[in-house]
Amino acid sequence: MKRTKLIWLNRLKNKYFLTGIGFVLLLLFNERNSVFDQLEYTKNLKDLKAKQAYYKTEIAKVKKEKEELFGNPKNLEKFAREKYLMKADDEDVFVMIEE
Protein backbone atom coordinates (compact mmCIF):
# COMPACT_ATOMS: atom_id res chain seq x y z
CA MET A 1 0.00 0.00 0.00
CA LYS A 2 2.77 2.35 0.94
CA ARG A 3 4.69 1.49 -2.23
CA THR A 4 1.79 2.33 -4.59
CA LYS A 5 1.26 5.60 -2.75
CA LEU A 6 4.93 6.41 -3.25
CA ILE A 7 4.73 5.62 -6.98
CA TRP A 8 1.80 8.00 -7.43
CA LEU A 9 3.57 10.76 -5.52
CA ASN A 10 6.62 10.34 -7.73
CA ARG A 11 4.44 10.53 -10.83
CA LEU A 12 2.75 13.70 -9.63
CA LYS A 13 6.16 15.31 -9.12
CA ASN A 14 7.32 14.32 -12.63
CA LYS A 15 7.15 17.33 -14.96
CA TYR A 16 6.57 15.18 -18.07
CA PHE A 17 3.62 13.43 -16.48
CA LEU A 18 2.12 16.76 -15.41
CA THR A 19 2.67 18.18 -18.90
CA GLY A 20 0.95 15.15 -20.41
CA ILE A 21 -2.02 15.54 -18.07
CA GLY A 22 -2.23 19.23 -18.95
CA PHE A 23 -2.12 18.42 -22.65
CA VAL A 24 -4.93 15.88 -22.32
CA LEU A 25 -7.03 18.39 -20.38
CA LEU A 26 -6.33 21.01 -23.03
CA LEU A 27 -7.55 18.62 -25.73
CA LEU A 28 -10.66 17.73 -23.76
CA PHE A 29 -11.77 21.24 -22.88
CA ASN A 30 -10.24 23.54 -25.50
CA GLU A 31 -13.01 25.87 -26.67
CA ARG A 32 -12.87 25.30 -30.41
CA ASN A 33 -11.56 21.77 -30.83
CA SER A 34 -12.76 19.97 -27.74
CA VAL A 35 -13.68 16.32 -27.81
CA PHE A 36 -17.28 17.19 -27.09
CA ASP A 37 -17.44 19.52 -30.09
CA GLN A 38 -15.85 16.87 -32.28
CA LEU A 39 -18.54 14.38 -31.24
CA GLU A 40 -21.24 16.91 -32.12
CA TYR A 41 -19.59 17.62 -35.48
CA THR A 42 -19.56 13.90 -36.23
CA LYS A 43 -23.27 13.63 -35.40
CA ASN A 44 -24.06 16.61 -37.64
CA LEU A 45 -22.01 15.10 -40.44
CA LYS A 46 -24.01 11.85 -40.26
CA ASP A 47 -27.26 13.81 -40.38
CA LEU A 48 -26.09 15.84 -43.36
CA LYS A 49 -24.99 12.71 -45.22
CA ALA A 50 -28.41 11.16 -44.63
CA LYS A 51 -30.09 14.31 -45.97
CA GLN A 52 -27.75 14.29 -48.96
CA ALA A 53 -28.70 10.70 -49.80
CA TYR A 54 -32.41 11.56 -49.47
CA TYR A 55 -32.13 14.56 -51.75
CA LYS A 56 -30.14 12.60 -54.32
CA THR A 57 -32.93 10.02 -54.54
CA GLU A 58 -35.52 12.79 -54.79
CA ILE A 59 -33.53 14.44 -57.60
CA ALA A 60 -33.37 11.11 -59.44
CA LYS A 61 -37.17 10.74 -59.12
CA VAL A 62 -37.79 14.26 -60.41
CA LYS A 63 -35.43 13.74 -63.34
CA LYS A 64 -37.25 10.54 -64.24
CA GLU A 65 -40.62 12.30 -64.09
CA LYS A 66 -39.24 15.15 -66.19
CA GLU A 67 -37.98 12.69 -68.78
CA GLU A 68 -41.39 11.02 -68.97
CA LEU A 69 -43.20 14.34 -69.05
CA PHE A 70 -41.23 16.06 -71.79
CA GLY A 71 -40.66 12.90 -73.79
CA ASN A 72 -44.24 12.69 -75.03
CA PRO A 73 -46.55 15.64 -75.86
CA LYS A 74 -49.62 13.69 -74.71
CA ASN A 75 -48.07 13.24 -71.27
CA LEU A 76 -47.34 16.96 -71.12
CA GLU A 77 -50.95 17.81 -71.94
CA LYS A 78 -52.25 15.28 -69.41
CA PHE A 79 -49.96 16.72 -66.72
CA ALA A 80 -51.06 20.29 -67.46
CA ARG A 81 -54.73 19.34 -67.35
CA GLU A 82 -54.50 17.33 -64.12
CA LYS A 83 -52.02 19.35 -62.13
CA TYR A 84 -52.75 22.93 -63.16
CA LEU A 85 -56.35 22.52 -64.39
CA MET A 86 -55.48 23.96 -67.79
CA LYS A 87 -57.95 23.70 -70.63
CA ALA A 88 -58.30 24.37 -74.32
CA ASP A 89 -60.08 27.51 -75.52
CA ASP A 90 -63.23 25.71 -76.64
CA GLU A 91 -63.91 23.54 -73.57
CA ASP A 92 -65.09 23.89 -70.01
CA VAL A 93 -63.48 22.29 -66.94
CA PHE A 94 -65.56 21.08 -64.04
CA VAL A 95 -63.71 20.39 -60.79
CA MET A 96 -65.38 17.87 -58.49
CA ILE A 97 -64.47 18.16 -54.83
CA GLU A 98 -65.39 15.27 -52.57
CA GLU A 99 -66.55 16.17 -49.09
C-alpha positions as CSV (number, residue, x, y, z in Angstrom):
1,M,0.0,0.0,0.0
2,K,2.8,2.3,0.9
3,R,4.7,1.5,-2.2
4,T,1.8,2.3,-4.6
5,K,1.3,5.6,-2.8
6,L,4.9,6.4,-3.2
7,I,4.7,5.6,-7.0
8,W,1.8,8.0,-7.4
9,L,3.6,10.8,-5.5
10,N,6.6,10.3,-7.7
11,R,4.4,10.5,-10.8
12,L,2.7,13.7,-9.6
13,K,6.2,15.3,-9.1
14,N,7.3,14.3,-12.6
15,K,7.2,17.3,-15.0
16,Y,6.6,15.2,-18.1
17,F,3.6,13.4,-16.5
18,L,2.1,16.8,-15.4
19,T,2.7,18.2,-18.9
20,G,1.0,15.1,-20.4
21,I,-2.0,15.5,-18.1
22,G,-2.2,19.2,-18.9
23,F,-2.1,18.4,-22.7
24,V,-4.9,15.9,-22.3
25,L,-7.0,18.4,-20.4
26,L,-6.3,21.0,-23.0
27,L,-7.6,18.6,-25.7
28,L,-10.7,17.7,-23.8
29,F,-11.8,21.2,-22.9
30,N,-10.2,23.5,-25.5
31,E,-13.0,25.9,-26.7
32,R,-12.9,25.3,-30.4
33,N,-11.6,21.8,-30.8
34,S,-12.8,20.0,-27.7
35,V,-13.7,16.3,-27.8
36,F,-17.3,17.2,-27.1
37,D,-17.4,19.5,-30.1
38,Q,-15.9,16.9,-32.3
39,L,-18.5,14.4,-31.2
40,E,-21.2,16.9,-32.1
41,Y,-19.6,17.6,-35.5
42,T,-19.6,13.9,-36.2
43,K,-23.3,13.6,-35.4
44,N,-24.1,16.6,-37.6
45,L,-22.0,15.1,-40.4
46,K,-24.0,11.9,-40.3
47,D,-27.3,13.8,-40.4
48,L,-26.1,15.8,-43.4
49,K,-25.0,12.7,-45.2
50,A,-28.4,11.2,-44.6
51,K,-30.1,14.3,-46.0
52,Q,-27.8,14.3,-49.0
53,A,-28.7,10.7,-49.8
54,Y,-32.4,11.6,-49.5
55,Y,-32.1,14.6,-51.8
56,K,-30.1,12.6,-54.3
57,T,-32.9,10.0,-54.5
58,E,-35.5,12.8,-54.8
59,I,-33.5,14.4,-57.6
60,A,-33.4,11.1,-59.4
61,K,-37.2,10.7,-59.1
62,V,-37.8,14.3,-60.4
63,K,-35.4,13.7,-63.3
64,K,-37.2,10.5,-64.2
65,E,-40.6,12.3,-64.1
66,K,-39.2,15.1,-66.2
67,E,-38.0,12.7,-68.8
68,E,-41.4,11.0,-69.0
69,L,-43.2,14.3,-69.1
70,F,-41.2,16.1,-71.8
71,G,-40.7,12.9,-73.8
72,N,-44.2,12.7,-75.0
73,P,-46.6,15.6,-75.9
74,K,-49.6,13.7,-74.7
75,N,-48.1,13.2,-71.3
76,L,-47.3,17.0,-71.1
77,E,-50.9,17.8,-71.9
78,K,-52.2,15.3,-69.4
79,F,-50.0,16.7,-66.7
80,A,-51.1,20.3,-67.5
81,R,-54.7,19.3,-67.3
82,E,-54.5,17.3,-64.1
83,K,-52.0,19.4,-62.1
84,Y,-52.8,22.9,-63.2
85,L,-56.3,22.5,-64.4
86,M,-55.5,24.0,-67.8
87,K,-57.9,23.7,-70.6
88,A,-58.3,24.4,-74.3
89,D,-60.1,27.5,-75.5
90,D,-63.2,25.7,-76.6
91,E,-63.9,23.5,-73.6
92,D,-65.1,23.9,-70.0
93,V,-63.5,22.3,-66.9
94,F,-65.6,21.1,-64.0
95,V,-63.7,20.4,-60.8
96,M,-65.4,17.9,-58.5
97,I,-64.5,18.2,-54.8
98,E,-65.4,15.3,-52.6
99,E,-66.5,16.2,-49.1
